[in-house]
Amino acid sequence: MKDIESSIYKINTANGTGTGFYSIENDIIITNYHVVAGCHTVSLEGKDKNRYLAQILYVNPGKDIAFLRAEGLPKPVDTVLLNHGAVSQTRDKVIVLGYPYGMPFTVTEGIVSNPRQSIGGSYFIQTDAAINPGNSGGPVINEKGELMGIVTSKFSDADNMGFAIPLETLKEELKVVNELSKVFTVGCSNCGGLIQEKTDYCPNCGTNIDEKLFEEIALSNFSLKVEEAILKLDINPVLARSGRERWYFHQGSAEIRMFVYDNNYLFATSPLNDLPRKNLAEVYEYILTAETEPHRLSISDNQIYLSYRIHISDLYSDHRDKVLENLAQLAIKADELDNTFVNDFGAVMTHYSK
């Protein structure tokens, strides 16, 4: 099980986060369509906190399945097993792997309540295992590491009830992998035909196709401005996106967070270090006297932070360029200061550090 964890990834997009898992047989990442809807490129993040760009190869909205491929992604030691003959039965124990609410890697357990629950004309595995937003796209496995299904959703008004797309449904979709190229492809949920050009109907069977499936959701003007600051750090903004108007990434060892606060402010901050047990007086004096303007050092919950807050209107003012430079400089300064607190005051890196 521990080796399998290295093949499960958090999927970060401008719209939110989800989970995906690597298929060694097909050299792809498997997830839900709704996790990557409106995107052509996303980032994958493993337990080591490294991020990799991933291209969306294929989506089938009707079956809520998507396939991704990432360049330079290290091959996992072990992966979830797809080629097996195990079949879900009522009361079987299942394990759900993923990143609920975008948190660190999490494992939950439960039993199969119904292996063929009919919903909307399709069959799903129903389980009482804890499933939350962010688990979507993650694997549901048995104790042998064999895939039983893909987490797809949880009814918001129902407790102890989660659902997974059965393995047999996934296997039907995997038949198209060898036909895929680097071109974004939509699978017709009616006939299974592959569609690579924007259209409002399937050329094969005539089923209506939503043209928006082929389009990327445009970022807000505000988000584009914030990402100008991230580009100053030579970081692809796709690698920094962690939800709607949220950016979490690492500059060196320091984690950098940028997000909207109180609907009026852009807050940029970095948890630098945990407070040391000794030399606290010297640490406090440094925090109070160090020249870090326009950024500020502070302490919260026994951690040292470097922060910078602006009003959103500042991004549209005459000093916009200076504000963007200050945002970029916060990341650079944070990567320097976390080492300063370790070397000069005996502090340690936070668990957010890389």
C-alpha positions as CSV (number, residue, x, y, z in Angstrom):
1,M,0.0,0.0,0.0
2,K,2.8,2.4,0.8
3,D,4.3,2.0,-2.6
4,I,0.9,2.6,-4.3
5,E,0.7,6.0,-2.6
6,S,3.5,7.3,-4.9
7,S,1.2,6.7,-7.9
8,I,-1.7,8.9,-6.5
9,Y,-1.6,12.6,-7.4
10,K,-3.4,15.7,-6.4
11,I,-4.7,17.5,-9.5
12,N,-4.5,21.3,-9.3
13,T,-6.5,23.5,-11.6
14,A,-7.8,27.1,-11.7
15,N,-11.2,25.8,-10.7
16,G,-10.3,23.5,-7.8
17,T,-8.5,20.3,-6.9
18,G,-9.1,16.6,-7.3
19,T,-7.3,13.3,-7.4
20,G,-5.9,11.1,-10.1
21,F,-3.9,7.9,-10.3
22,Y,-1.3,6.5,-12.7
23,S,-1.9,3.5,-14.9
24,I,1.4,1.8,-15.7
25,E,-0.3,-0.3,-18.4
26,N,-1.4,2.7,-20.4
27,D,1.1,5.4,-19.2
28,I,-1.7,7.8,-18.4
29,I,-3.2,9.5,-15.3
30,I,-6.9,8.6,-14.8
31,T,-9.3,11.0,-13.1
32,N,-12.9,12.3,-13.4
33,Y,-13.9,14.6,-16.2
34,H,-15.4,17.1,-13.8
35,V,-12.1,17.5,-12.0
36,V,-10.4,18.9,-15.2
37,A,-13.5,20.4,-16.9
38,G,-12.6,23.6,-18.7
39,C,-8.9,22.9,-18.8
40,H,-6.4,21.6,-21.4
41,T,-3.4,21.7,-19.0
42,V,-3.3,21.1,-15.3
43,S,-0.7,20.3,-12.7
44,L,0.0,17.0,-10.8
45,E,1.4,17.1,-7.3
46,G,2.7,14.0,-5.5
47,K,3.5,13.4,-1.9
48,D,7.0,15.0,-2.4
49,K,5.2,18.3,-3.2
50,N,6.8,18.5,-6.7
51,R,4.4,19.6,-9.4
52,Y,4.3,18.5,-13.1
53,L,2.5,19.9,-16.0
54,A,-0.1,17.4,-17.4
55,Q,-2.0,17.6,-20.7
56,I,-5.6,16.5,-20.9
57,L,-5.6,13.9,-23.7
58,Y,-9.2,12.6,-23.5
59,V,-12.5,13.4,-21.8
60,N,-15.8,11.6,-21.8
61,P,-18.2,13.8,-19.9
62,G,-21.1,11.3,-20.1
63,K,-19.0,8.8,-18.1
64,D,-17.1,11.4,-16.1
65,I,-13.7,10.0,-17.1
66,A,-10.6,11.8,-18.3
67,F,-7.1,10.7,-19.2
68,L,-4.0,12.9,-18.7
69,R,-0.3,12.5,-19.6
70,A,2.5,14.4,-17.9
71,E,6.0,14.9,-19.3
72,G,8.9,14.2,-17.0
73,L,6.7,12.5,-14.4
74,P,8.8,9.9,-12.5
75,K,7.5,6.4,-12.9
76,P,6.0,5.2,-9.5
77,V,7.5,2.2,-7.8
78,D,4.1,0.5,-7.7
79,T,0.6,1.3,-9.0
80,V,-3.0,0.4,-8.6
81,L,-3.7,-2.9,-10.4
82,L,-6.2,-2.7,-13.3
83,N,-5.7,-6.1,-14.9
84,H,-7.4,-8.6,-12.6
85,G,-10.6,-10.6,-12.3
86,A,-11.8,-9.4,-8.9
87,V,-15.5,-8.2,-8.8
88,S,-17.0,-6.1,-6.1
89,Q,-19.5,-7.8,-3.8
90,T,-21.7,-6.5,-1.1
91,R,-19.9,-6.1,2.2
92,D,-16.4,-6.2,0.6
93,K,-13.9,-4.0,2.2
94,V,-12.7,-1.1,0.0
95,I,-10.1,1.6,0.5
96,V,-10.3,5.1,-0.9
97,L,-7.1,7.0,-1.7
98,G,-6.9,10.7,-2.5
99,Y,-6.6,14.3,-1.4
100,P,-10.0,15.4,0.1
101,Y,-10.4,19.2,0.3
102,G,-6.9,19.5,-1.2
103,M,-5.4,18.3,2.0
104,P,-2.4,15.9,2.2
105,F,-2.7,12.3,1.0
106,T,-5.5,10.5,2.9
107,V,-6.7,6.9,3.2
108,T,-10.3,6.0,4.2
109,E,-11.9,2.6,4.5
110,G,-15.4,1.3,4.2
111,I,-17.6,-1.5,2.8
112,V,-19.4,-1.9,-0.5
113,S,-23.1,-1.2,0.2
114,N,-24.2,-2.0,-3.3
115,P,-21.9,-3.1,-6.1
116,R,-24.4,-2.1,-8.9
117,Q,-26.4,0.9,-7.7
118,S,-28.4,2.3,-10.6
119,I,-28.3,6.1,-10.9
120,G,-29.4,8.0,-14.0
121,G,-29.2,5.0,-16.3
122,S,-25.7,4.0,-15.2
123,Y,-24.3,1.6,-12.6
124,F,-22.1,2.7,-9.7
125,I,-20.4,1.1,-6.7
126,Q,-22.0,2.5,-3.6
127,T,-19.8,2.5,-0.4
128,D,-19.9,4.0,3.1
129,A,-16.2,4.9,2.9
130,A,-15.6,8.6,3.7
131,I,-15.6,10.5,0.4
132,N,-15.3,14.3,0.2
133,P,-14.7,17.0,-2.4
134,G,-11.1,16.5,-3.6
135,N,-11.4,12.7,-3.6
136,S,-13.0,12.9,-7.0
137,G,-11.0,10.9,-9.6
138,G,-9.2,8.9,-7.0
139,P,-9.0,5.1,-6.9
140,V,-11.2,2.8,-4.8
141,I,-9.2,-0.4,-4.3
142,N,-9.4,-3.7,-2.4
143,E,-6.9,-4.9,0.1
144,K,-4.8,-6.4,-2.7
145,G,-4.4,-3.0,-4.4
146,E,-6.7,-4.0,-7.2
147,L,-8.9,-1.2,-8.6
148,M,-12.6,-1.6,-8.0
149,G,-13.7,1.8,-9.2
150,I,-13.0,5.6,-9.5
151,V,-14.5,8.0,-7.0
152,T,-17.0,10.2,-8.8
153,S,-19.2,12.0,-6.3
154,K,-21.0,12.1,-3.1
155,F,-24.6,13.3,-2.6
156,S,-24.3,16.5,-0.5
157,D,-27.5,15.7,1.4
158,A,-26.7,12.0,2.2
159,D,-24.4,10.8,4.9
160,N,-22.2,7.7,4.7
161,M,-22.9,7.4,1.0
162,G,-20.2,7.6,-1.7
163,F,-20.1,6.4,-5.3
164,A,-17.5,5.0,-7.7
165,I,-17.4,4.4,-11.4
166,P,-17.0,0.6,-11.8
167,L,-13.8,-0.8,-13.3
168,E,-15.6,-2.4,-16.2
169,T,-16.8,1.1,-17.3
170,L,-13.2,2.4,-17.1
171,K,-11.9,-0.6,-19.1
172,E,-14.3,0.2,-22.0
173,E,-12.8,3.7,-22.1
174,L,-9.2,2.5,-21.9
175,K,-9.7,0.7,-25.3
176,V,-9.2,4.1,-27.0
177,V,-5.9,5.0,-25.4
178,N,-3.8,3.7,-28.3
179,E,-5.8,5.9,-30.7
180,L,-5.1,9.1,-28.8
181,S,-2.6,11.7,-29.9
182,K,-1.5,15.0,-28.2
183,V,-4.7,16.6,-29.5
184,F,-7.4,17.2,-27.0
185,T,-10.1,14.6,-27.7
186,V,-13.7,14.3,-26.6
187,G,-15.4,10.8,-26.5
188,C,-19.0,10.7,-27.5
189,S,-21.0,9.3,-24.6
190,N,-23.4,7.7,-27.0
191,C,-21.3,5.8,-29.6
192,G,-17.8,6.2,-28.1
193,G,-16.5,8.0,-31.2
194,L,-13.4,10.2,-30.9
195,I,-13.9,13.9,-31.7
196,Q,-10.9,16.2,-32.0
197,E,-12.4,19.3,-33.7
198,K,-14.9,21.6,-32.2
199,T,-18.4,20.6,-33.2
200,D,-22.0,20.7,-32.0
201,Y,-22.7,17.1,-33.0
202,C,-20.9,13.7,-33.2
203,P,-19.8,13.1,-36.8
204,N,-20.3,9.4,-36.2
205,C,-23.8,9.1,-34.7
206,G,-25.2,12.7,-34.8
207,T,-25.6,13.0,-31.0
208,N,-25.6,16.6,-29.8
209,I,-22.2,17.8,-28.4
210,D,-21.7,20.8,-26.3
211,E,-19.1,23.0,-28.1
212,K,-17.9,24.4,-24.7
213,L,-16.3,21.0,-24.0
214,F,-13.5,22.0,-26.4
215,E,-12.9,25.4,-24.8
216,E,-10.8,26.3,-21.8
217,I,-12.5,28.4,-19.2
218,A,-11.0,31.9,-19.4
219,L,-9.3,33.3,-16.3
220,S,-10.5,36.5,-14.8
221,N,-8.6,39.7,-15.6
222,F,-7.6,39.8,-11.9
223,S,-6.1,36.3,-12.0
224,L,-4.2,37.1,-15.1
225,K,-2.6,40.1,-13.3
226,V,-1.6,38.0,-10.3
227,E,0.0,35.4,-12.7
228,E,2.1,38.2,-14.1
229,A,3.9,38.2,-10.7
230,I,4.3,34.5,-10.8
231,L,5.8,34.6,-14.3
232,K,8.5,37.0,-12.9
233,L,9.7,34.0,-10.9
234,D,10.1,31.9,-14.0
235,I,7.2,29.6,-12.8
236,N,4.5,28.5,-15.2
237,P,1.3,29.8,-13.6
238,V,-0.4,26.5,-14.3
239,L,1.9,24.9,-11.8
240,A,0.9,27.5,-9.1
241,R,-2.9,27.3,-9.5
242,S,-4.7,25.6,-6.6
243,G,-8.3,26.6,-7.0
244,R,-10.4,29.7,-8.0
245,E,-8.2,32.8,-7.4
246,R,-5.8,30.7,-5.3
247,W,-2.2,30.0,-5.9
248,Y,0.0,27.7,-3.8
249,F,3.6,26.9,-4.9
250,H,7.1,26.6,-3.7
251,Q,9.9,29.0,-4.2
252,G,12.9,26.9,-3.3
253,S,12.0,25.5,0.1
254,A,9.4,28.1,1.0
255,E,5.7,27.5,0.4
256,I,4.1,30.6,-1.1
257,R,0.3,31.3,-0.9
258,M,-1.6,33.9,-2.8
259,F,-5.4,34.2,-2.3
260,V,-8.3,36.7,-2.1
261,Y,-9.1,37.8,1.5
262,D,-12.3,39.4,2.6
263,N,-13.4,39.9,-1.1
264,N,-11.3,43.1,-1.2
265,Y,-7.7,42.1,-0.6
266,L,-5.0,40.0,-2.2
267,F,-3.0,38.3,0.5
268,A,0.4,36.8,-0.2
269,T,2.1,34.9,2.6
270,S,4.6,32.2,3.4
271,P,4.9,30.0,6.5
272,L,8.6,30.2,7.0
273,N,9.5,28.2,10.2
274,D,8.3,26.8,13.4
275,L,9.4,28.8,16.4
276,P,12.5,27.3,18.1
277,R,12.4,26.2,21.7
278,K,15.3,28.5,22.6
279,N,16.5,32.0,21.6
280,L,12.9,33.3,21.5
281,A,13.9,36.7,22.7
282,E,16.4,37.0,19.8
283,V,13.7,35.8,17.3
284,Y,11.2,38.3,18.5
285,E,13.7,41.1,18.3
286,Y,14.6,40.1,14.8
287,I,11.0,40.0,13.7
288,L,10.3,43.4,15.2
289,T,13.4,45.1,13.8
290,A,14.3,43.4,10.5
291,E,14.0,45.6,7.4
292,T,11.5,43.6,5.3
293,E,9.2,46.4,4.0
294,P,6.9,46.3,2.2
295,H,6.6,42.7,3.5
296,R,6.0,42.0,7.2
297,L,7.2,39.3,9.5
298,S,4.7,37.9,12.1
299,I,4.0,35.0,14.3
300,S,0.8,32.9,14.3
301,D,0.2,29.5,15.9
302,N,3.9,29.2,16.8
303,Q,4.9,29.7,13.2
304,I,6.8,32.6,11.6
305,Y,5.2,34.1,8.5
306,L,6.3,36.6,5.9
307,S,3.2,38.4,4.4
308,Y,2.1,41.1,2.0
309,R,-1.4,42.5,1.6
310,I,-2.8,44.8,-1.0
311,H,-6.2,46.0,-2.0
312,I,-7.4,44.5,-5.2
313,S,-7.7,48.0,-6.7
314,D,-3.9,48.3,-6.4
315,L,-3.6,45.9,-9.3
316,Y,-5.4,48.4,-11.5
317,S,-3.6,51.5,-10.3
318,D,-0.6,53.5,-11.6
319,H,1.8,51.6,-9.3
320,R,0.6,48.2,-10.5
321,D,4.1,47.2,-11.8
322,K,5.6,47.9,-8.3
323,V,2.9,45.8,-6.7
324,L,3.6,42.9,-9.0
325,E,7.3,43.2,-8.3
326,N,6.6,43.2,-4.5
327,L,4.5,40.0,-4.9
328,A,7.4,38.3,-6.7
329,Q,9.9,39.5,-4.2
330,L,7.9,38.1,-1.3
331,A,8.6,34.6,-2.7
332,I,12.3,35.3,-3.2
333,K,12.6,36.8,0.3
334,A,10.8,33.9,1.9
335,D,13.2,31.4,0.4
336,E,16.1,33.3,2.0
337,L,14.5,34.0,5.4
338,D,13.5,30.4,6.2
339,N,17.2,29.5,6.0
340,T,18.1,32.6,8.1
341,F,15.9,31.5,10.9
342,V,17.3,27.9,10.8
343,N,21.0,29.0,10.6
344,D,20.9,32.0,13.0
345,F,18.2,31.0,15.5
346,G,17.9,27.2,15.5
347,A,14.3,27.2,14.1
348,V,13.1,24.4,11.9
349,M,11.2,24.4,8.6
350,T,7.5,24.0,8.7
351,H,5.8,20.8,7.4
352,Y,4.7,23.0,4.5
353,S,8.3,23.5,3.4
354,K,9.9,21.4,0.6
